[in-house]
């Protein structure tokens, strides 16, 4: 098994374990929490696995730093890394969405 596949399955197991613990603590069904927790994990991994930015705030900060310091600061383009963590979180969210419709 490749390293990325192992990371993918370990991420799925960790997410499922966390949600199972939360669902048993809160007395809520596992499937009810699955989509929303998958969405939360996906957003968090998206936030931390991406680099650069195209947002207006980042563009404003870059230009204000350039004007104050006189240095030529390059603006990094947005780039998303499709890591095993991110794909596992997306698939966990997708399975949660499917289960929430049919169960």
Secondary structure as GFF3:
##gff-version 3
##sequence-region A 1 103
A	DSSP	alpha_helix	3	26	.	.	.	ID=ss1
A	DSSP	alpha_helix	30	49	.	.	.	ID=ss2
A	DSSP	beta_strand	50	51	.	.	.	ID=ss3
A	DSSP	alpha_helix	56	69	.	.	.	ID=ss4
A	DSSP	beta_strand	79	80	.	.	.	ID=ss5
A	DSSP	alpha_helix	84	102	.	.	.	ID=ss6
###
